[in-house]
Amino acid sequence: MANKRDLKKDINYVFGDILDAVYYWELENTQKPTKESEAIIDEAFAGFDELIARVNNRSVEDTKAHFKAINSDLESKGRALIDRINKLK
């Protein structure tokens, strides 16, 4: 892990790309209901807020392990949301 700034950028890019994918899907599928896509958007915002709050937590003793855990959570949350986007039909 390089530093806190890079981790924040990674979080921002991952969730930004996920939101872009959902918005593109909504534009291409205007005739379909968007309850599922809105749930994905809500979950993306919640995940972003949670991970940024964890990054900003200064009361952590082992920062290296803390940031590794955040990075692995980012990967798992990102993959889960991408899988949900791919299942939208």
C-alpha positions in Angstrom: 0.0 0.0 0.0 1.6 3.3 -1.1 -0.3 5.8 1.0 -3.7 7.0 2.2 -4.1 9.4 -0.7 -3.7 6.6 -3.3 -6.2 4.4 -1.4 -8.8 7.2 -1.4 -8.2 7.6 -5.1 -8.7 3.9 -5.7 -12.0 4.0 -3.7 -13.2 7.0 -5.7 -12.3 5.4 -9.1 -13.8 2.0 -8.3 -17.1 3.4 -7.1 -17.2 6.1 -9.8 -16.8 3.5 -12.5 -19.5 1.4 -10.9 -21.9 4.3 -10.9 -21.1 5.1 -14.5 -21.8 1.6 -15.5 -25.2 1.7 -13.8 -26.1 5.0 -15.4 -25.1 3.8 -18.8 -27.3 0.7 -18.3 -30.2 2.9 -17.3 -29.8 5.0 -20.4 -29.7 2.0 -22.7 -32.7 0.3 -21.0 -35.2 3.2 -20.5 -38.2 0.9 -20.9 -37.2 -1.4 -18.0 -37.8 -0.7 -14.3 -34.9 0.7 -12.4 -35.5 -0.6 -8.8 -32.5 -3.0 -9.1 -30.2 -0.4 -10.6 -31.2 2.2 -7.9 -30.5 -0.4 -5.2 -27.0 -0.8 -6.7 -26.4 2.9 -6.7 -27.5 3.2 -3.1 -25.2 0.3 -2.1 -22.3 1.9 -4.0 -22.8 5.2 -2.1 -23.0 3.4 1.2 -19.9 1.4 0.5 -18.0 4.5 -0.6 -19.0 6.3 2.6 -18.0 3.3 4.8 -14.6 2.8 3.2 -13.7 6.5 3.3 -14.7 6.7 7.0 -12.5 3.7 7.7 -9.6 5.3 5.8 -10.0 8.5 7.8 -10.0 6.6 11.1 -6.8 7.8 13.0 -7.2 5.6 16.0 -5.7 2.5 14.3 -2.5 1.0 15.7 -1.3 -1.1 12.7 -2.0 1.1 9.7 -0.5 -1.2 7.2 -2.8 -4.1 8.2 -5.7 -1.7 8.4 -5.2 -0.4 4.9 -4.7 -3.9 3.5 -8.1 -4.8 5.0 -9.7 -1.8 3.5 -8.2 -2.6 0.1 -9.4 -6.2 0.2 -12.9 -5.0 1.2 -12.8 -2.5 -1.7 -12.1 -5.4 -4.1 -14.8 -7.6 -2.7 -17.5 -4.9 -2.6 -16.5 -3.7 -6.1 -16.7 -7.3 -7.5 -20.1 -7.9 -5.8 -21.5 -4.7 -7.3 -20.1 -5.5 -10.8 -21.7 -8.9 -10.6 -25.0 -7.3 -9.8 -24.6 -4.9 -12.7 -23.9 -7.8 -15.1 -27.1 -9.6 -13.9 -29.3 -6.6 -14.7 -31.6 -7.5 -17.6 
